[in-house]
């Protein structure tokens, strides 16, 4: 087998391929478009399209598609072949610059939150040249943005690119104030750690809840779960190791920098982490990663579960969004640096993040709001729904010294000042990591741990980029007009620390005491999606996102509608699945057990005169009572779901689902899980938690 460097990126039309297949003039023009946002003329587009087609055909591709990310949360593609009729009755393979730059998929059937009516079908896809094209399943996939006929963003890539540009504009203003003239662009970069479960495909196929919803709606706790901590970082089982090897090969061919793999805390749970790259590329790569993970699993007789909480009682899955800011000259703006100049600059960008997270904590919570993630957040293995920042003891102490203009005695006896005086140096990673923090500084980046495992990382990074851009805008406006830059800088950093220190918390986020303390500090605690999504349309949030041209008001209203629609539809599907499974699988199975047990007791009495058959009688009584409870609670759940159709307002419907449907689902699950613990295995109609969690060897 070829060495990894020989086939890494072999299915990607990357810079190496462009250099080899484009003329120097075309290549330089395209690089200017990618690096500086310069306009791409049709002549260059035609040359790129021809080279791209020839390369793709040489690799076995027969079709091309504009690969985009609608508001469904997954990717979409419409395939067109390269063939064009020739006069002799045959075909030739063609691909034009016009086809490369723009496509026209149907926009009426994707979620739009009212931006598009069903009869308004026209939509457009536009090539994103900053993300390389790639080959998947013999199809050339061209990463694109997706918009409606009137230019409305109908996808997740468009606002993400806008947010990156907003941060770039404001960061450049700050860097110019520090005398940096060589930097042309500032980008954010992300490395998303992806958690997932692997279960046996045959077992998965026997569970309607897993097939229809991605999570188990029923299931009693097995005798063993994750109590022994023996799965975390444990030896990887042969079947899983074979899957991981195959997965790495497929990802590496697509140029995805898969780096780390290991067992996670829960049985059957694992993690894959890539090296981080530019945010929009990382977003594309993560969408591809999730797709490839599921496809490769099928080859191994497995199913990859990406739901945030597929099993009750063991850890759920997140997607840790490691976020940093860097210049095109290679400077990480969240790295402390070695000189006073760099330290002052670092502290300003650090304070910009602190201010952003505090001012827009509700937007960060909204960015990870889904029905699945509601089960995970605050569930004692994930961050709470309260947003806070972990800085570590040393950095927090330095900020405290700056706030109070006090000596930092552990390193230097003088006062901490910026710009001219030497700021006390501090090393990276001088404090422990905080796994309970939603937003933790880890040396030269921040780890946003609230993102759900099935989510697109676009949403979280849109909000984070834009909020930080706003902090930088405020700083630039003040500093550009300051008479004394150093004094204004120091005063502004001190004021930021004073005004926003409430968001900094270095303790245990799992403790209930922190939740009470957060409330005293005035931090929000939006436990569920309906609790937080309404805040998207608050005046300050609309002003932020529209003033930086990331969303229009109409686009924000559409996201509000789509998020709540997804929440409602997800839980209604789950509730209907519970009704179906309870009536057609669980009740018949328990009833069969009851009848067989009653018959066995009767036969036993004949064989053993005077036998009381107390065990059998007790079992029949308990299971019969549970069947009655299941029947009643199934009917109640069904009626509660049916009543939703009369509500009419999506916000009110989401609230009713939270307050009425979810409790009814919990009430139905309880007797079903109790029945599972009493019913012999031969009767139970689907694989148990023990089967699923420990069934892959």
VOGU-3710 file (C-alpha; in Angstrom, 3 decimals, decimal comma):
1> xxxxxxxxxx> 0,000/0,000/0,000  1,190/3,505/-0,837  2,589/5,691/1,923  0,194/8,302/3,322  2,075/11,313/1,840  1,693/9,748/-1,608  -2,101/9,579/-1,525  -2,985/12,367/0,912  -5,262/14,787/-0,919  -5,265/12,607/-4,038
11> xxxxxxxxxx> -8,982/13,310/-4,549  -8,666/17,073/-4,018  -8,134/19,790/-6,643  -5,753/21,532/-4,263  -2,906/23,990/-4,705  -0,510/21,287/-5,865  -2,904/20,215/-8,623  -3,682/23,795/-9,628  0,019/24,633/-9,980  0,549/21,564/-12,143
21> xxxxxxxxxx> -2,506/22,023/-14,376  -2,988/25,777/-14,754  -0,855/28,317/-16,588  1,161/30,637/-14,365  -1,084/33,573/-15,275  -4,321/31,703/-14,520  -2,886/30,249/-11,319  -1,797/33,655/-9,997  -5,194/35,164/-10,820  -7,002/32,343/-9,032
31> xxxxxxxxxx> -4,699/32,642/-5,985  -5,482/36,356/-5,822  -9,182/35,480/-5,749  -8,645/32,896/-3,011  -6,239/34,925/-0,871  -7,513/38,482/-1,351  -11,089/38,104/-2,585  -10,315/39,561/-6,021  -13,003/39,194/-8,682  -12,698/36,129/-10,913
41> xxxxxxxxxx> -13,105/36,869/-14,616  -14,807/34,405/-16,948  -11,616/33,664/-18,885  -9,872/32,441/-15,758  -13,014/30,535/-14,740  -13,106/28,738/-18,101  -9,449/27,738/-17,786  -9,933/26,496/-14,238  -13,078/24,578/-15,221  -11,321/22,841/-18,109
51> xxxxxxxxxx> -8,383/21,813/-15,927  -10,695/20,723/-13,141  -12,742/18,584/-15,525  -9,675/16,938/-17,088  -8,270/16,143/-13,658  -11,591/14,770/-12,398  -12,175/12,608/-15,489  -8,648/11,222/-15,171  -9,632/10,132/-11,660  -12,747/8,343/-12,885
61> xxxxxxxxxx> -15,328/11,106/-12,352  -18,276/11,231/-14,745  -20,408/13,907/-13,044  -20,050/17,196/-11,223  -22,157/18,742/-8,504  -22,400/21,995/-6,622  -21,986/20,724/-3,070  -23,762/22,984/-0,580  -25,016/23,152/2,992  -28,710/24,079/3,267
71> xxxxxxxxxx> -30,481/24,683/6,574  -31,198/20,953/6,955  -27,870/20,585/8,778  -26,552/18,105/6,199  -25,122/18,624/2,730  -26,955/18,614/-0,600  -25,927/17,871/-4,169  -27,468/17,626/-7,644  -25,339/15,670/-10,116  -24,838/16,604/-13,782
81> xxxxxxxxxx> -22,691/14,589/-16,132  -19,844/16,095/-18,127  -21,245/14,670/-21,374  -22,241/16,910/-24,289  -23,575/15,495/-27,612  -21,166/15,531/-30,546  -22,188/15,752/-34,245  -21,202/12,135/-34,923  -23,729/10,817/-32,440  -21,260/10,347/-29,624
91> xxxxxxxxxx> -20,462/12,573/-26,682  -17,602/14,741/-25,516  -16,747/15,676/-21,940  -17,174/19,403/-21,273  -17,344/21,696/-18,269  -17,504/25,479/-18,601  -16,522/28,333/-16,351  -20,184/29,330/-16,147  -21,081/25,851/-14,839  -18,232/26,070/-12,339
101> xxxxxxxxxx> -19,191/29,492/-10,988  -22,957/29,131/-10,750  -25,592/26,416/-10,518  -29,372/26,483/-10,212  -30,888/23,925/-7,830  -34,520/23,972/-6,744  -34,808/26,247/-3,700  -38,424/25,507/-2,820  -38,034/22,205/-0,988  -35,304/23,208/1,462
111> xxxxxxxxxx> -36,063/24,825/4,820  -36,219/28,595/4,411  -38,238/29,825/7,374  -40,550/31,757/5,080  -37,847/33,300/2,869  -39,121/31,253/-0,071  -42,624/29,997/-0,825  -43,181/26,553/-2,309  -44,040/28,024/-5,697  -40,867/30,167/-5,678
121> xxxxxxxxxx> -38,456/27,499/-6,811  -35,482/29,340/-8,249  -32,254/29,273/-6,231  -28,581/29,607/-7,028  -25,330/28,005/-5,925  -22,118/30,032/-6,187  -18,596/28,572/-6,186  -16,521/29,172/-3,064  -12,963/29,122/-4,475  -11,464/29,281/-0,955
131> xxxxxxxxxx> -12,526/25,664/-0,368  -10,982/23,116/-2,725  -13,098/20,948/-5,022  -12,883/17,197/-4,439  -14,024/13,868/-5,889  -16,551/11,723/-4,046  -18,267/8,659/-5,507  -16,966/9,459/-9,011  -18,435/12,962/-8,803  -16,534/16,238/-8,828
141> xxxxxxxxxx> -17,879/18,138/-5,811  -17,561/21,923/-5,935  -18,111/23,650/-2,560  -20,661/26,411/-3,020  -22,849/28,940/-1,264  -26,627/28,644/-1,713  -29,033/31,546/-2,043  -32,548/32,335/-3,229  -33,616/34,208/-6,345  -33,375/37,561/-4,553
151> xxxxxxxxxx> -30,032/36,820/-2,901  -31,310/35,536/0,448  -28,824/33,220/2,156  -30,450/29,783/2,344  -27,402/27,978/3,675  -24,805/27,951/6,428  -21,727/28,748/4,316  -22,822/32,220/3,168  -23,223/33,781/6,633  -20,081/31,959/7,789
161> xxxxxxxxxx> -18,041/33,596/5,024  -19,644/36,941/5,863  -18,719/36,546/9,546  -15,128/35,716/8,637  -14,967/38,852/6,514  -16,463/40,939/9,338  -13,781/39,752/11,762  -11,071/40,267/9,144  -12,102/43,918/8,604  -12,033/44,794/12,295
171> xxxxxxxxxx> -8,909/42,783/13,152  -6,955/44,560/10,402  -7,929/47,904/11,932  -6,479/46,808/15,278  -3,284/45,441/13,723  -2,700/48,692/11,847  -2,850/50,528/15,180  -0,049/48,269/16,425  2,007/49,177/13,364  1,479/45,981/11,401
181> xxxxxxxxxx> 1,348/46,878/7,705  2,362/43,592/6,085  -0,743/41,633/7,129  -3,327/41,509/4,358  -5,857/39,158/5,940  -6,876/37,754/9,298  -8,668/34,416/9,385  -10,135/32,276/12,104  -9,164/28,634/12,208  -10,965/25,680/13,747
191> xxxxxxxxxx> -10,182/22,104/14,677  -13,431/20,280/15,591  -13,063/17,154/17,735  -15,790/14,730/16,648  -17,314/12,257/19,127  -19,454/9,341/17,954  -20,794/5,874/18,847  -20,399/2,672/16,848  -23,030/-0,060/17,110  -23,594/-3,296/15,244
201> xxxxxxxxxx> -25,661/-2,735/12,095  -27,835/-5,825/12,615  -28,765/-4,664/16,105  -29,415/-1,126/14,853  -31,781/-2,465/12,198  -33,922/-4,119/14,898  -34,535/-0,844/16,732  -37,035/1,555/15,199  -35,975/4,345/17,520  -32,384/4,251/16,289
211> xxxxxxxxxx> -33,479/4,009/12,657  -36,003/6,848/12,818  -34,484/9,203/15,389  -30,808/8,338/15,875  -31,247/7,725/19,599  -32,751/5,102/21,887  -36,161/6,124/23,210  -36,374/3,060/25,457  -33,725/1,113/27,306  -33,062/-0,030/30,834
221> xxxxxxxxxx> -29,678/0,571/32,393  -27,369/-2,433/31,814  -25,501/-4,102/34,685  -22,342/-2,347/33,529  -22,009/1,079/31,939  -19,034/3,413/32,165  -18,541/3,078/35,924  -15,133/1,398/35,678  -13,641/4,057/33,343  -12,014/1,175/31,499
231> xxxxxxxxxx> -13,117/2,183/28,025  -11,625/5,699/28,034  -8,331/5,619/26,100  -8,519/1,824/26,344  -7,245/-0,657/23,793  -9,199/-0,234/20,578  -11,106/-3,385/19,647  -10,106/-5,086/16,365  -13,353/-4,351/14,550  -13,240/-0,700/15,577
241> xxxxxxxxxx> -9,539/-0,447/14,733  -10,240/-1,775/11,225  -12,978/0,826/10,857  -10,690/3,630/12,022  -7,952/2,571/9,603  -10,390/2,567/6,692  -11,862/5,886/7,821  -8,448/7,556/7,993  -7,590/6,392/4,485  -10,804/7,846/3,061
251> xxxxxxxxxx> -10,419/11,130/4,924  -6,774/11,541/3,975  -7,612/11,038/0,289  -10,021/13,957/0,670  -7,326/16,122/2,214  -8,913/16,029/5,668  -6,271/16,258/8,381  -7,527/13,445/10,627  -4,946/13,279/13,396  -6,116/11,704/16,674
261> xxxxxxxxxx> -8,379/8,743/17,419  -9,250/7,052/20,701  -11,958/5,442/22,791  -14,116/7,927/24,667  -15,641/7,556/28,142  -18,836/5,657/27,322  -18,759/2,076/26,010  -18,934/2,065/22,191  -18,018/5,775/22,098  -15,001/7,121/20,200
271> xxxxxxxxxx> -13,435/10,375/19,060  -11,688/11,668/15,937  -9,799/14,969/15,997  -8,266/16,796/13,018  -5,500/19,373/12,785  -7,210/22,724/12,595  -7,520/24,766/9,395  -9,339/27,863/8,101  -12,872/27,960/9,478  -14,885/27,632/6,270
281> xxxxxxxxxx> -12,650/24,800/5,047  -12,836/23,139/8,450  -16,628/23,398/8,305  -16,692/21,740/4,890  -14,311/19,061/6,098  -16,377/18,310/9,187  -19,539/17,886/7,102  -17,612/15,518/4,859  -16,151/13,704/7,862  -19,583/12,931/9,285
291> xxxxxxxxxx> -20,751/11,599/5,917  -17,651/9,464/5,401  -17,842/8,115/8,970  -21,305/6,762/8,296  -20,430/5,332/4,880  -17,311/3,575/6,121  -19,210/2,172/9,102  -21,635/0,444/6,735  -18,737/-1,376/5,038  -17,785/-2,857/8,413
301> xxxxxxxxxx> -21,283/-3,942/9,407  -21,505/-1,003/11,803  -23,630/2,117/12,216  -22,080/5,404/13,290  -24,381/7,283/15,673  -23,851/11,052/15,697  -26,769/11,935/17,964  -25,806/13,981/21,020  -27,424/11,546/23,470  -28,096/8,158/21,880
311> xxxxxxxxxx> -28,111/6,378/25,257  -29,438/7,506/28,624  -27,131/6,938/31,573  -23,815/7,193/29,722  -21,967/10,152/28,272  -23,326/11,895/25,227  -21,315/13,157/22,280  -20,143/16,667/21,540  -17,984/18,389/18,979  -15,330/20,552/20,634
321> xxxxxxxxxx> -14,774/23,623/18,470  -11,108/24,674/18,907  -11,048/28,267/17,624  -8,178/30,667/17,051  -7,340/33,831/15,109  -4,285/34,087/12,838  -2,820/36,437/10,258  -1,840/35,479/6,728  1,763/35,982/7,873  1,439/33,107/10,336
331> xxxxxxxxxx> 0,949/34,978/13,616  -1,535/33,448/16,069  -3,204/36,463/17,671  -4,225/34,402/20,703  -0,647/33,372/21,463  0,917/35,424/24,287  4,164/36,115/22,414  7,616/36,992/23,709  7,742/40,804/23,656  5,793/43,623/25,330
341> xxxxxxxxxx> 4,415/44,607/21,934  3,085/41,114/21,287  1,779/40,751/24,829  -0,208/43,977/24,624  -1,660/42,906/21,300  -2,483/39,467/22,682  -4,227/40,941/25,714  -6,341/43,187/23,520  -7,525/40,249/21,387  -8,048/38,169/24,530
351> xxxxxxxxxx> -10,188/40,929/26,015  -12,098/41,180/22,737  -13,069/37,519/23,112  -13,996/37,941/26,790  -16,199/40,936/25,968  -17,774/39,125/23,011  -18,656/35,999/24,976  -20,163/38,022/27,825  -22,099/40,451/25,618  -23,443/37,716/23,336
361> xxxxxxxxxx> -23,594/34,625/25,545  -27,180/34,112/24,369  -26,082/33,930/20,727  -23,459/31,297/21,543  -26,120/29,239/23,338  -28,499/29,663/20,390  -25,794/28,512/17,984  -25,781/25,037/19,589  -29,531/24,777/20,243  -31,084/21,527/19,001
371> xxxxxxxxxx> -33,432/18,947/20,437  -30,556/16,465/20,656  -28,154/18,838/22,372  -30,790/19,766/24,964  -30,430/16,204/26,306  -26,658/16,579/26,577  -25,969/20,058/27,978  -25,849/20,038/31,740  -26,071/16,247/31,893  -22,991/15,885/34,111
381> xxxxxxxxxx> -20,654/14,954/31,291  -21,071/18,053/29,146  -20,836/21,768/29,866  -23,896/23,338/31,464  -26,204/25,545/29,448  -24,633/28,528/31,237  -21,903/30,081/29,081  -18,671/30,952/30,914  -14,952/31,303/30,136  -12,089/29,335/31,696
391> xxxxxxxxxx> -8,726/31,171/31,588  -6,652/29,246/34,113  -5,130/30,549/37,320  -2,082/32,361/35,932  -3,812/34,269/33,157  -6,726/35,110/35,449  -4,242/36,409/38,027  -2,523/38,616/35,451  -5,867/40,067/34,380  -6,637/40,688/38,031
401> xxxxxxxxxx> -3,385/42,632/38,415  -4,190/44,719/35,373  -7,680/45,408/36,680  -6,392/46,694/40,014  -3,071/48,125/38,755  -1,407/45,815/41,274  1,995/44,071/41,362  2,222/40,576/39,944  4,607/39,279/42,576  5,098/35,727/41,378
411> xxxxxxxxxx> 7,165/36,912/38,422  7,824/40,625/38,712  7,635/43,147/41,533  6,660/46,057/39,317  3,184/46,945/38,191  1,813/45,265/35,114  1,734/47,742/32,250  1,356/47,455/28,504  3,197/48,657/25,446  6,516/49,857/26,889
421> xxxxxxxxxx> 7,082/48,130/30,240  7,741/44,407/30,100  4,574/42,455/30,785  5,345/39,436/32,999  5,840/36,451/30,761  3,680/33,408/31,308  3,960/30,023/29,686  1,261/28,209/27,771  -0,687/25,483/29,536  0,474/26,400/33,038
431> xxxxxxxxxx> -2,878/25,328/34,475  -4,988/22,201/34,179  -7,588/21,873/31,434  -11,183/22,381/32,519  -13,442/19,813/30,866  -16,507/21,324/32,518  -16,101/24,762/30,958  -18,145/25,669/27,877  -15,437/28,021/26,593  -11,892/27,309/27,752
441> xxxxxxxxxx> -8,595/28,985/26,864  -6,040/26,265/26,103  -2,788/28,144/25,544  -3,262/29,736/22,122  -6,884/29,031/21,261  -10,330/28,684/22,802  -12,218/25,405/23,002  -15,993/25,875/22,653  -17,314/22,604/24,084  -21,061/23,174/23,774
451> xxxxxxxxxx> -21,391/22,219/20,092  -23,396/19,031/19,555  -21,893/16,040/17,772  -24,341/16,137/14,840  -24,262/19,931/14,415  -22,625/21,873/11,636  -19,866/23,932/13,230  -20,864/26,834/10,962  -23,495/28,166/13,373  -21,194/28,411/16,396
461> xxxxxxxxxx> -18,423/30,060/14,402  -20,767/32,544/12,743  -21,805/33,860/16,146  -18,311/33,723/17,634  -16,666/35,481/14,683  -19,280/38,221/14,587  -19,319/38,860/18,326  -15,515/39,186/18,383  -15,655/41,435/15,315  -17,969/43,747/17,252
471> xxxxxxxxxx> -15,572/43,909/20,216  -12,719/44,759/17,863  -14,851/47,416/16,149  -15,530/49,099/19,489  -11,824/48,988/20,368  -10,719/50,301/16,975  -13,203/53,166/17,079  -11,837/54,262/20,469  -8,146/53,745/19,780  -8,102/55,341/16,341
481> xxxxxxxxxx> -9,228/58,627/17,907  -7,086/58,433/21,045  -4,493/61,119/21,766  -2,266/58,694/23,684  -2,514/55,182/22,255  -0,765/53,418/25,144  -2,835/55,091/27,864  -6,064/54,499/25,962  -5,114/50,874/25,359  -4,345/50,215/29,005
491> xxxxxxxxxx> -7,518/51,949/30,187  -9,636/50,029/27,716  -8,223/46,642/28,675  -8,708/47,438/32,361  -12,315/48,518/31,756  -13,044/45,368/29,750  -11,812/43,215/32,630  -13,884/45,176/35,139  -17,037/45,119/33,023  -16,885/41,478/31,908
501> xxxxxxxxxx> -15,113/39,509/34,651  -18,457/37,915/35,591  -18,130/35,600/32,560  -14,798/34,167/33,845  -15,132/31,012/35,948  -12,288/28,577/36,589  -14,153/26,114/38,812  -16,289/23,007/38,337  -19,113/23,783/35,928  -20,912/20,555/36,861
511> xxxxxxxxxx> -21,645/21,677/40,410  -25,092/23,002/41,224  -23,422/25,728/43,285  -22,013/27,194/40,068  -25,466/27,396/38,525  -26,664/29,372/41,531  -23,564/31,577/41,409  -24,046/32,185/37,674  -27,570/33,389/38,336  -26,232/35,848/40,934
521> xxxxxxxxxx> -23,731/37,108/38,360  -26,539/37,735/35,894  -25,500/35,046/33,422  -28,228/33,420/31,368  -29,167/29,764/31,752  -31,274/28,692/28,795  -31,785/24,992/29,408  -33,768/24,214/26,262  -34,004/25,290/22,642  -37,349/27,105/23,076
531> xxxxxxxxxx> -35,853/28,995/26,034  -33,028/30,511/24,014  -34,048/30,759/20,355  -36,505/33,624/20,888  -33,519/35,755/21,940  -32,153/35,574/18,419  -34,503/38,411/17,499  -33,602/40,611/20,487  -32,681/44,120/19,391  -28,999/43,903/20,350
541> xxxxxxxxxx> -28,559/40,609/18,489  -30,306/41,820/15,361  -28,206/44,999/15,447  -24,983/43,003/15,795  -25,667/40,565/12,978  -27,142/43,067/10,537  -24,618/45,862/11,177  -21,754/43,508/10,290  -23,739/42,320/7,240  -23,711/38,688/8,366
551> xxxxxxxxxx> -27,518/38,336/8,189  -30,384/40,495/7,063  -33,366/40,879/9,367  -35,354/38,544/7,106  -32,591/35,926/7,199  -32,538/36,058/10,998  -36,297/35,614/11,167  -35,957/32,616/8,868  -33,330/31,035/11,163  -35,646/31,519/14,129
561> xxxxxxxxxx> -38,426/29,703/12,269  -36,195/26,919/10,939  -34,568/26,207/14,316  -37,902/25,868/16,088  -39,423/23,871/13,216  -36,519/21,411/13,406  -36,941/21,166/17,174  -40,675/20,497/16,901  -40,407/18,012/14,043  -37,594/16,109/15,744
571> xxxxxxxxxx> -39,515/15,557/18,975  -42,809/14,813/17,235  -41,056/12,073/15,245  -39,603/10,724/18,479  -42,985/10,792/20,226  -44,713/9,026/17,324  -41,940/6,430/17,266  -42,450/5,791/20,984  -46,176/5,289/20,462  -45,486/2,883/17,608
581> xxxxxxxxxx> -42,885/0,851/19,505  -44,906/0,697/22,715  -48,061/-0,532/20,999  -46,693/-2,859/18,373  -43,556/-4,223/20,026  -43,313/-3,730/23,787  -46,903/-4,428/24,846  -47,237/-7,575/22,664  -43,899/-8,874/23,969  -44,809/-8,321/27,618
591> xxxxxxxxxx> -48,296/-9,764/27,065  -46,774/-12,879/25,528  -44,535/-13,253/28,553  -47,528/-12,815/30,905  -49,591/-15,470/29,103  -46,729/-17,963/28,927  -45,941/-17,399/32,612  -49,586/-17,912/33,567  -49,723/-21,125/31,537  -46,462/-22,294/33,116
601> xxxxxxxxxx> -47,881/-21,631/36,588  -51,006/-23,601/35,799  -48,943/-26,530/34,474  -46,674/-26,341/37,478  -49,607/-26,595/39,866  -50,760/-29,755/38,128  -47,296/-31,274/38,308  -46,599/-30,104/41,847  -49,786/-30,295/43,912  -49,934/-27,599/46,568
611> xxxxxxxxxx> -47,386/-25,362/44,837  -48,278/-21,709/45,387  -46,417/-20,459/42,284  -45,772/-17,185/44,094  -42,980/-16,163/41,721  -45,075/-16,658/38,628  -48,112/-14,994/40,194  -46,031/-12,020/41,300  -44,427/-11,648/37,884  -47,784/-11,837/36,097
621> xxxxxxxxxx> -49,219/-9,243/38,455  -46,333/-6,807/38,077  -46,090/-7,130/34,302  -49,847/-6,849/33,868  -49,848/-3,628/35,880  -47,019/-2,285/33,743  -48,890/-3,181/30,542  -51,874/-1,203/31,793  -49,626/1,780/32,583  -47,972/1,572/29,177
631> xxxxxxxxxx> -51,335/1,476/27,413  -52,630/4,520/29,308  -49,449/6,549/28,885  -49,177/5,683/25,201  -52,671/7,034/24,635  -51,875/10,175/26,642  -48,731/10,836/24,630  -50,585/10,336/21,365  -53,337/12,744/22,403  -50,799/15,348/23,511
641> xxxxxxxxxx> -49,048/15,213/20,141  -52,311/15,440/18,228  -53,280/18,557/20,202  -50,214/20,380/18,831  -51,836/20,769/15,422  -54,316/23,301/16,831  -51,640/25,694/18,134  -50,623/27,451/14,926  -47,661/29,479/16,261  -44,219/27,852/16,048
651> xxxxxxxxxx> -42,979/29,442/19,281  -46,029/28,310/21,220  -45,808/24,850/19,672  -42,166/24,491/20,710  -43,059/25,564/24,257  -45,895/23,030/24,384  -43,548/20,288/23,219  -41,057/21,232/25,921  -43,678/21,486/28,676  -46,133/18,740/27,704
661> xxxxxxxxxx> -44,818/16,303/25,108  -41,364/15,677/26,592  -42,765/14,952/30,085  -45,293/12,538/28,559  -42,466/10,794/26,722  -40,623/10,392/30,013  -43,742/9,019/31,686  -44,170/6,403/28,950  -40,547/5,365/28,996  -40,505/4,615/32,729
671> xxxxxxxxxx> -42,879/1,577/32,767  -41,454/0,291/29,491  -37,926/0,253/30,917  -39,221/-1,352/34,105  -40,913/-4,038/32,023  -37,617/-4,718/30,244  -35,927/-5,548/33,555  -38,650/-8,112/34,374  -39,205/-9,680/30,961  -37,019/-12,661/29,980
681> xxxxxxxxxx> -34,655/-11,867/27,097  -36,333/-14,243/24,679  -39,466/-12,081/24,701  -37,910/-8,630/24,470  -38,466/-7,377/20,909  -35,243/-5,475/20,270  -31,581/-5,361/21,396  -30,940/-3,966/24,867  -28,446/-1,357/26,021  -26,067/-4,126/27,021
691> xxxxxxx> -26,270/-5,598/23,508  -25,690/-2,255/21,799  -22,972/-0,831/24,036  -20,920/-4,022/24,297  -21,856/-5,735/21,038  -18,903/-4,605/18,885  -15,733/-6,608/19,494
//
